[in-house]
Amino acid sequence: QVQVVESGGGLVQAGGSLRLSCTASERPFSLINIGWYRQAPGKERQFVAAISRNSDSTSYVESVKGRFTISRDNAKNTVYLQMNSLKPEDTAIYYCKATLRARDYWGKGTLVTVSS
């Protein structure tokens, strides 16, 4: 069982920035593909960004391109989601998904609230 933990959420004004972090218990951490998802109140969970095991591939949902950056530091067993120019519509619980050997493991999420 892989344990996944997100952190870094909080309350920020529109136009501000936050950096989310995701760690997982599997070692080596480089075996894991990581994705960020979010779920706004009353909406379905949606994909936000993903990064490959060695950082050679990233992908983003269109609505965050140019504002969010996903990165990872395998030496620190952490994936980051840098979120800039935040908008009220970015308000959601952000979840980290770790994929290992075709199985997905989810964290409990971290709440991001963007005030207008």
C-alpha positions in Angstrom: 0.0 0.0 0.0 1.4 3.4 -1.1 0.7 6.3 1.3 0.2 9.6 -0.5 0.1 12.9 1.3 -0.6 16.4 -0.1 0.3 19.7 1.6 0.5 23.4 0.9 -3.1 24.4 0.4 -4.6 27.5 1.9 -6.4 30.8 1.3 -5.0 33.2 -1.2 -6.3 36.2 -3.1 -6.9 36.2 -6.8 -3.6 36.7 -8.6 -1.6 35.1 -5.8 0.4 32.0 -5.7 0.6 28.7 -3.8 2.9 25.7 -4.1 1.4 22.3 -3.4 3.6 19.3 -2.4 2.9 15.6 -2.8 4.9 12.8 -1.2 4.5 9.1 -1.4 5.8 6.3 0.7 7.1 4.1 -2.1 10.9 3.9 -2.6 12.5 4.6 -4.8 10.2 7.5 -5.5 11.3 7.6 -9.1 9.2 4.5 -9.8 6.0 6.5 -9.4 4.0 8.5 -11.9 2.3 11.4 -10.2 -0.8 13.4 -11.2 -2.6 16.3 -9.6 -6.4 16.4 -9.7 -8.9 18.8 -8.2 -12.6 18.7 -7.2 -14.6 21.9 -6.8 -17.8 21.9 -4.8 -20.6 20.2 -6.6 -18.3 19.2 -9.5 -16.6 16.0 -10.6 -12.9 15.5 -10.0 -10.8 16.7 -12.9 -7.3 16.2 -14.1 -4.9 19.2 -13.6 -1.4 18.1 -14.3 0.9 15.1 -14.5 4.6 14.3 -14.6 6.5 11.2 -15.6 8.9 9.4 -13.4 12.0 11.1 -14.7 10.4 14.5 -15.4 10.8 14.1 -19.2 7.1 14.5 -19.8 4.5 16.8 -18.3 0.9 17.5 -19.2 -1.7 20.1 -18.1 -5.4 20.7 -18.5 -5.9 23.7 -20.8 -7.3 26.0 -18.1 -4.0 26.0 -16.1 -1.5 26.1 -18.9 0.9 29.0 -18.5 -0.1 29.4 -14.8 0.7 26.1 -13.1 3.9 24.2 -13.2 4.4 20.6 -12.1 7.9 19.4 -11.1 9.5 16.7 -9.1 12.5 16.2 -6.9 13.1 12.4 -6.6 15.9 13.0 -4.1 13.3 14.6 -1.8 10.5 12.2 -2.7 8.3 15.1 -3.6 6.3 16.4 -6.5 5.3 20.1 -6.6 2.5 22.0 -8.2 3.4 25.7 -8.5 0.3 27.7 -9.0 0.5 31.3 -10.1 -2.0 33.9 -11.1 -4.7 32.0 -9.2 -8.3 32.6 -10.0 -11.4 32.0 -7.9 -12.3 29.2 -10.3 -9.2 27.4 -9.1 -10.9 26.9 -5.7 -11.0 23.2 -5.0 -9.6 20.3 -3.1 -6.4 19.3 -4.8 -5.6 15.6 -4.8 -2.4 13.8 -5.7 -2.5 10.5 -7.5 0.4 8.1 -7.4 0.5 5.4 -10.0 2.7 2.4 -9.5 2.5 -0.9 -11.4 -0.8 0.0 -12.9 -2.4 0.8 -9.5 -3.6 4.2 -8.4 -3.2 5.6 -4.9 -4.8 8.8 -3.8 -4.1 11.2 -1.0 -6.8 12.8 1.1 -6.4 16.2 -0.6 -5.5 19.7 0.3 -7.9 22.6 0.1 -7.1 25.6 -2.1 -9.4 28.7 -1.7 -9.0 31.7 -4.0 -10.8 34.8 -3.0 -11.9 37.4 -5.4 
